[in-house]
Every structure is written in C-alpha cells, then in structure tokens.
Amino acid sequence: MKRALVIGVVLLAALALAACGGPGGTTGGITVSDAWARTSPMMERAGAAYMVLQNSGAAEDKLLSVESDVAKTIELHETKESGGMMQMSPVPNIPVAAGGKTELKPGGLHVMLIGLNRELKAGDKVQLTLNFEKAGKVPVTAEVKEQ
Amino acid sequence: MKRWRWIALITIGLLLVACAHQFSGVAPNPIGPAPDFALIDENGQPFQLSDLRGKWILLAYGYTHCPDVCPLTLSHLRDVKKTVDSNGDEVQVVFVTIDPERDTPDIMHKYVGHFDKLFPQKFKGLSGTPAEIAAAAQPYHVRYEKKETGSADGYSMNHTAEVYLIDPQFNWRMTFPFGVKAEEIAADLQTFMKNPEAK
C-alpha cells in the first residue's frame, strides 16, 4: 500500500517535471532547440519538422518516436544523397551521442507528419512529444515557418 | 592628396570585386539550346517549355509526396523570384513531377499554388504520362526511380534535385546543384540579367 503511494508520488513528480520541459527545455540530459515545422503545401501531403537535439548526458540516447495531434502518423525519416540522387527513407530511430548533438534539418534527418489533421500555417505552433530511449518524453513546441 | 589616392584605390578594388562575380551554378559546355518538351500543365492544358521563350526559366524536377527536398527547392525558387522579379514576368518557375502516377494536374495545381501565391505570374506545375515525363527528364540528365520504403506515406521517389536556368533566347545557361542557396541563385541570375554574356 505504502509502496503504491510512493510510486504514485514519484510518477506524479515525473509528469510534473516532464510538463515543465516546455520548448527548448532539458529533460534527462536531452535539450531540444530551434524546433520548427514547414508550412504545408496541401493537406493531402505530408509535412516536416526539424530541430536540434542535444545530449548532455554521459550515455548515448535515441529519439524513438514522435507524437502529436497534428498528424495521424508520424515517422522519422532521413534524406541522403546517393549516386547523385536524393533518397528519402524511414529510420528506426535517431541517435544522439553522449555530450553530442544531432541536427534535424532540410535535406537530412526530419520528422515526417503524415496525414495532417490541420493545415500548417506560418506562425502557428505545433506541440510535439518526443520519446527518447533514456530521457523518456520530451515536450517540444515547433513554430511553423515558410522555408 | 594622399586621401584621394586611397579613395581611388578603394573604389577600384570595389569595382573589381563587383566585376568578378563567382557563379554558384555550373554552365554547360558549350552553352546551347535548351531541350524542349511537351507536357500537361496544372490547369490540364498542353504546355510546351519553349512557350516560355523570352523569359528566364528556373526549371526543377520533383514530386509532391516529398516533404523535405522539394518544398525546400520550391521555396528557394520563390525567394529567387521575389528577389529578382517579384512583380514582373521576366522569371518563370517550372516544376515537373517525376511521379506522374500520383501527381495529376489537379494535385500539381494545389502544390505549386502553395509557393506562387505572391506572384501575378504563377509557377507552372507539369505532369504527363510516364513516357512524356521520361522524355522531359532525360535531356536534362534528370534521373529518378521508385522505391518502396515501408512508410505510411507510400513509396518514395529517389531523384536528382538540380535546378536548371534557361535564358530568354531559350539557351540552357546553368545548372545549380542541390543545396545552393536562394541568394546564390538570385546573384547568378541578376548577373546574367545585367550582362547576358557574363561567364
């Protein structure tokens, strides 16, 4: 009984901490900055979000998935150049080295927003929850930009 | 007296810097007529690239299921047009799909419509049969292939992502590799617009 109470309090504290993360916050050694999403050309086509992931922890962490109410399915993708052609494919996760940073940017790694629930207009804010292997859930606000 | 000498030197220096424009694009060797092609435009009408003779043409290939590379290219071309020709019709952007299976003229209309809102002279979004698209891509050395990736968004198209510049005499003047910035393309284009013989 006592143990259940303790677990409950710890969980609540963890949730409260996660909620404090906010845009650009640090959770479990992971800091997310410069998060933005591109304006969507049309509802029938996927959108993309970009950001910088920084890991101040002593061990590698991995971005495993992203959740948001903005799209029905969210995948992690990477564009690579191979033999002069740009190739885009899903990736299972995005690693962030211990003490390192990984940049999600146009023409490289990105978060793909498939099946948009609303149009992404310049100036809008999109709430994303990033799920890391070690740091857990990291909430992020991405600004929609015309780029 | 000394001061005047300095001013003269600085002026000459500035002029030299201005003259020696470093192009970001690569000129074909030799420069010759742009390959022409016939496709269907975003209004479902037949369209010949050479109909645009008399304008500077910025030509790019891609597909609308491309959330990363293609919007980047088209937003760059929008910024180029905004910089060098925002109200005029001297510069025409043309986007050709390499995914005609999914990119119908109606889809192209919506897609390019997102990028050309600012301009009276709208972007062209071209589609066609797979054979027509191949005929429009091959002479510009555009390569593409379909790839199943397991994404919920369906198959992906691997493709080259260069931008081609065609001059008002309908000569192929320059190729810009993927990653060249909008301001670099704009600077090259402005140099040509001032001096069509620039090399």
Interface residues (C-beta under 8 A of the other chain):
Chain A: R38 T39 S40 P41 M42 E44 R45 A46 G47 A48 T73 E75 H77 T79 E81 S82 G84 M85 M86 Q87 M88 S89 P90 P106 G107 H110 M112 L113 I114 G115 E146 Q147
Chain B: T64 H65 C66 P67 D68 V69 P71 L72 S75 I107 K110 Y111 H114 F115 R143 Y144 E145 K147 T149 G150 S151 A152 D153 S156 N158 H159 T160 A161 F178 G179
